[in-house]
Amino acid sequence: MDKFQIPPRIDDTKGPSFYTTGILNTIPGEEFPFYYTAVEGDRFDVLANRFYKDSKYWWVIAKANNLANGSMSVPVATRLFIPNI
């Protein structure tokens, strides 16, 4: 399924209709999930680019670590969970 394609709609005769979800591909070359300890200068977008090869996934790391507070900066020595996407 193309990432911009609307997922198929499931019509259930016994209940409401719903849409299925797409599956994101795994990133080759990394063993996910894992933990990473932040160093000075780390930012969510830079880490996402480093681990997922795409900075747009910064929110995945932030949300997985309950740090989605509007800042891209990561506190030094913070142990971050890096999930598979």
SULDAUR-V400212 format. One record per pair of residues at least 6 apart in sequence whose C-alpha atoms are under 6 Angstrom apart, sorted by the first residue. I is the first residue (numbers start at 0). GAP is how many residues later the second one is. D is the distance in Angstrom with one decimal. If there is no record, write none. Layout:
BEGIN
<<I;GAP;D> <I;GAP;D>>
END
This chain:
BEGIN
<<6;13;5.8> <7;11;5.9> <7;12;6.0> <8;9;5.8> <8;10;4.4> <9;7;5.6> <9;8;5.4> <9;9;5.8> <10;6;4.5> <25;59;5.9> <31;52;5.1> <32;49;5.6> <32;50;4.5> <32;51;5.3> <33;48;5.3> <34;45;5.4> <34;46;4.6> <34;47;5.7> <35;43;5.7> <35;44;5.1> <36;40;5.5> <36;41;5.6> <36;42;4.4> <36;43;6.0> <37;38;5.3> <37;39;5.0> <37;40;5.3> <38;37;5.0> <38;38;6.0> <39;36;5.4> <41;32;5.7> <42;29;5.2> <42;30;4.5> <42;31;5.4> <43;14;4.9> <43;28;5.3> <44;10;4.7> <44;13;4.6> <47;7;4.9> <47;9;5.6> <47;10;5.0> <48;6;4.2> <60;21;5.9> <61;6;5.0>>
END
